[in-house]
Amino acid sequence: MNLKVGPIPFYAIDICILLTFLAARRLRPLPYATPNKAIVKFILFFIVLSELYAGLLMGALFKPIYVIIRMLLAGSLFFSVFRIIRSREDLISVVKAGLLGSFITATLLITSSLPFTRSLVSNTILALSILNPASEAVSENYSTAVGAVRGTSLIGVSILSGAFLNTIWPFLLLLANQKSNISNNWKNALRLSGVLIPFAIVMTYSRGAVLALFVVFFGVLLFYKGQAKTLMIGVVGISIIVFSTVGWNSEYFFMSRLVNRTKIALENPYEDNRETERLFAYTEPWEHLGENPIFAIVGQGFAKSKVTGHDLHAGANAATHAVFAAAYYAYGMLTSLALVFLVIRMLLYTWGNVRKFPQKYGFTYYYSRAAFASLLGFIPWFMLGHAAVSQPRGAMLMFFMYGLVATQHNMIFKDWQQQQSSILVNYSGNLSTQTTSN
């Protein structure tokens, strides 16, 4: 959703993120540092440096500065989320909003994909330019389509929409295991969204999104307990029954794309550019670095695609279908490696918490498992796509999720405080009893 003032689009989400950042800064500081904040600051610094460097080379700084502002807003989510979400109640408030967003996104993905509902959605919600900046392209593509197509939503194209659902779904399952402060209406909304989400992810017909769906499923299956695990198994069972009953090859589904693209990837990966894009994304940057040492430190940014009449074309004809490669050409090898290092750090930290804290410890037990499952769903998108760095919306999702992962630190501290309070109360009670007896 945006409003253009001359050539500048002001996105509603940017304003919301800015207000969130300002609200977070007004809160009482936490008594400990934000985990991994140095790495995040390092990445943001070189994003700014690369965009400014490219702007100076092009002789045009306006659009690079615009991109810098949006990427810094995206990065601020990491710090804002960590500072705002301090307790179970804070998290549940955010997860409830995520539940509503997931329901809207899943519904749009499904209805825009199915042939008998597509025209209704594409001619109404998706046709509103203020809600969907790509409304003209969406209307043109969807009006001429025959049969099932890849779904879309107000978040963006199918890949980005699928990444959002895979990332937020494990956190939604936290609601299923909460016995207090969750009304039956919210639990019913969770069940409904839980049924829609796997269908919606499949209807992106993105191999990365579907792979992430399976990874999240097995992550929940292995590490969750209680109603969340039961809900996940039931939802997947319902999905399989529906697809099997209607028919995997039905005109209502676009399964042929998943089957054909997967077959080509396994049998003839070097005969299709879309497959070599993913294979060479991890080798070509090193070859390019040998010929262009400056890319060890800075890249040519993403703003160059919005500026004409320059000679900056790094990555234009290269394999960039991965965060590693896209970040290299835009921000340099140091930043690219830092992004890889950061996701590994997040995984190891979360896995350590999953192994460390037993169920009796408190809310941290459930939260760490949700964070780990979310990271598992994030990795295929990170490895097989580039939107996490090439699109501000993708960067917003990445840093938002990293903020949720870092928030485990707050949950651990909160559970520790509660345990200390409980010990103190028990000690005081025992002391009073002994005094009375004496």
C-alpha positions, -999 to +999 in steps of 0.1 A: +000+000+000+015+033-010+008+069-019+029+086-046+040+122-041+056+131-074+080+103-083+084+091-047+062+063-034+055+065+003+048+030+016+024+025+045+046-002+059+076+021+061+056+046+082+044+018+105+080+005+109+092+041+117+065+046+143+073+012+158+110+021+160+102+054+177+079+036+202+105+010+209+131+037+217+108+052+243+106+020+263+128+013+293+161-002+282+167-039+288+194-049+313+214-068+287+226-064+251+207-075+220+221-108+207+240-106+174+234-068+172+270-062+161+265-085+130+233-067+121+249-033+124+278-045+103+255-056+075+235-024+076+267-003+075+279-020+043+245-017+027+247+020+033+283+022+021+276+002-011+245+022-021+264+055-016+295+042-034+273+032-064+254+065-063+287+084-065+298+063-095+265+069-112+264+106-103+229+101-089+224+099-051+187+104-048+175+069-055+204+052-036+195+073-006+158+063-010+169+026-010+191+032+020+162+046+040+140+017+032+167-009+040+175+008+073+139+008+082+138-029+075+169-035+096+154-015+125+128-042+129+154-065+144+160-040+172+124-029+176+110-064+179+136-074+205+130-043+226+091-044+224+085-082+229+096-088+265+070-113+278+046-140+267+018-115+267+037-092+243+044-120+220+008-133+219-004-098+209+020-098+179+012-134+170-025-126+170-018-098+144+002-124+125-027-148+126-050-122+109-023-114+084-018-150+076-056-156+071-058-127+046-026-138+028-036-174+026-071-165+014-058-143-014-032-169-025-059-196-028-086-174-044-062-158-069-049-193-079-082-211-084-098-204-118-134-200-105-125-173-079-096-156-096-115-130-116-134-119-085-102-112-066-082-098-094-109-074-104-116-061-068-089-063-041-059-069-063-071-043-088-069-014-062-037+004-069-035+019-035-034-016-020-014-033-047+012-011-065+014-039-092-023-039-098-021-033-136+004-061-142-016-085-119-049-077-137-033-081-171-017-115-163-046-129-144-073-119-168-058-138-197-048-169-176-066-202-182-068-228-155-050-227-122-020-203-118+005-193-092-013-174-064-005-139-053-014-116-023-010-081-011+024-091+003+037-096-032+045-124-056+039-161-047+075-167-035+075-138-010+040-146+001+049-182+007+080-172+026+058-151+050+035-180+057+063-205+063+080-181+086+051-170+107+032-204+108+054-220+136+048-189+158+010-192+152+011-227+167+022-212+200-014-201+205-025-238+203-005-247+234-017-217+255-043-225+280-050-190+293-056-156+278-066-172+245-103-172+238-122-198+218-127-173+190-089-170+186-084-207+187-111-212+161-094-186+139-061-205+144-077-238+133-092-221+102-060-204+092-041-236+100-062-254+073-058-226+048-021-220+051-008-253+037-032-251+008-020-215+002+017-224+003+011-252-022-008-228-045+023-206-047+036-235-068+071-225-057+094-254-051+112-234-024+080-226-006+067-262-008+101-275+004+100-251+033+064-263+041+077-299+045+107-288+065+084-268+089+061-298+092+089-321+102+103-295+126+070-292+144+066-330+143+100-336+160+101-307+184+066-297+194+043-313+219+006-308+229-022-294+207+002-277+183+016-310+171-019-325+169-032-295+149-003-297+124-008-334+118-045-329+113-041-300+089-016-319+067-039-349+067-068-328+056-047-312+028-036-346+015-072-359+015-085-328-003-058-328-030-063-366-035-100-364-037-101-335-062-072-350-081-036-339-082-039-334-119-071-315-117-076-283-137-080-265-103-044-272-095-011-263-112+008-294-099+024-299-133+046-270-127+060-284-095+065-318-111+081-305-143+104-280-126+116-306-101+121-332-128+143-308-148+163-298-117+171-335-110+176-348-145+188-318-166+198-290-143+224-275-168+199-272-197+177-245-181+188-211-170+163-212-141+182-242-126+217-230-133+208-197-116+206-216-084+236-239-090+260-211-101+249-186-074+274-201-050+304-203-075+302-174-098+307-147-071+341-161-062+352-160-099+339-124-102+357-115-069+390-127-084+387-102-112+371-074-092+388-072-057+368-041-048+338-064-043+354-078-013+343-047+005+315-030-014+291-038-042+270-018-066+238-017-046+203-023-059+194+013-067+213+011-100+183-008-114+163+024-110+188+047-126+195+049-163+226+059-182+254+043-162+280+016-165+273-004-133+261-038-144+276-063-119+254-093-116+231-083-146+238-115-165+250-136-136+234-163-114+218-144-085+190-167-074+202-169-039+208-144-011+246-151-011+250-141-048+225-112-048+241-097-017+276-102-031+270-081-063+250-055-044+269-052-011+302-071-014+316-104-002+320-093+034+283-085+037+273-117+018+293-138+042+280-119+072+244-127+061+253-164+059+271-163+092+241-145+108+216-172+098+240-199+111+244-181+144+206-178+147+202-215+141+229-226+165+217-203+193+181-215+189+191-252+186+211-247+218+180-234+236+159-263+222+183-288+237+189-268+269+155-259+283+130-287+294+093-283+293+090-274+330+112-243+324+083-222+311+073-204+280+109-205+266+104-242+260+076-236+234+091-204+221+125-218+212+109-246+193+087-222+173+118-201+165+137-232+154+109-244+131+106-209+117+143-208+109+140-242+092+112-228+070+133-197+063+164-215+050+150-227+016+139-192+008+173-178+019+192-204-002+170-205-033+158-169-036+171-134-033+142-113-021+155-111+015+181-086+002+169-075-032+134-063-020+128-041+011+097-062+019+119-093+019+145-076+041+117-065+065+105-101+068+141-114+074+149-088+101+115-092+117+121-130+120+156-125+133+141-101+159+117-128+170+145-153+172+166-129+193+136-124+216+143-159+230+168-140+252+139-120+267+118-151+273+147-168+291+152-137+313+115-135+321+112-172+330+143-169+352+127-139+370+096-159+376+115-189+389+135-166+413+103-150+425+087-185+430+118-196+450+117-165+471+079-169+478+084-205+488+114-197+510+094-169+527+064-192+532+086-219+548+104-194+570+070-181+583+058-216+590+090-224+609+087-192+629+051-199+639+060-235+649+088-223+671 
